[in-house]
Amino acid sequence: MATRRVVVTGASSGIGAAAVRLFRAHGWDVVGIARRVDRLEQLAAETGAEVFVADVTQAADVDALRAHLAAGGPVHALVNNAGGAFGMASVEDSDADDWLRMLDVNVVAVKRVTSALLPLLREGAADSGVADIVTITSIAGHVPYEGGGGYNASKFAAHALMGVLRLELAGEPIRVIEIAPGMVKTDEFSLVRFAGDQARADAVYDNVPNPLSAEDIAAAIVHAVELPSHINLDLVTIKPVAQAAPHKVVRGALTPRRPQSQQTQG
């Protein structure tokens, strides 16, 4: 079989960058997508991946991405990883603009990129027998929590989007895979959520022995798309052992629930 090609959004850091590295280690052709040119250039130099600068919340950028990819042939897998959380205020007090940002990047951008690349994924399925759409959601898309209103809403929507897409593509050799992580410690997720407050971001993981890493989620992504073509992992929920439930963390034994100001979801 010829080398397969995967497109990874949100590739400049965290889970996206880890997925690019692992796919390259497994011999895939990889196109990493993100907004930050310097981060992408570093990743390309490190891994040999192709990179493309685009903001997936902008229709013109996604159109340019589709044209660029089409010139290079079929796409065999898409990893919708770009996303984010902004703020942790209550539904009453949160900023509606933060909600719009989360819905845009966590839901509308996933739809936009998926729609744009489906013709290329169909070519990939014809080429290799199967193609994959992997979307990184969160356990926040399955269980709500205080302060998570906008993020919960966007990830619940992304979960629903994947369910509908799976039904609509039934009968085609395209697998739709949702990966829903719990607490993943990366350099930027909580830092962005708390508007650059490093102390508050670090405190999220204070009582969590061995939180998940970006590499853990990348391993699940690559495993899912490298399974035999008749196997579909519809939904993979991944939590650290310490995260017994979305709101409960253990350190050898059950511990009291952490203060609301320190709660987070993956």
Secondary structure, 3 states (H helix, E strand, C coil): CCCCEEEEECCCCHHHHHHHHHHHHCCCEEEEEECCHHHHHHHHHHHCCEEEECCCCCHHHHHHHHHHHHCCCCCCEEEECCCCCCCCCCCCCCCHHHHHHHHHHHHHHHHHHHHHHHHHHHHHHHHHCCEEEEEECCHHHCCCCCCCHHHHHHHHHHHHHHHHHHHHCCCCCEEEEEEEECCECCCCHHHHHCCCCHHHHHHCCCCCCCCECHHHHHHHHHHHHHCCCCCCCCEEEECCCCEEECCEEECCCECCCCCHHHCCCC
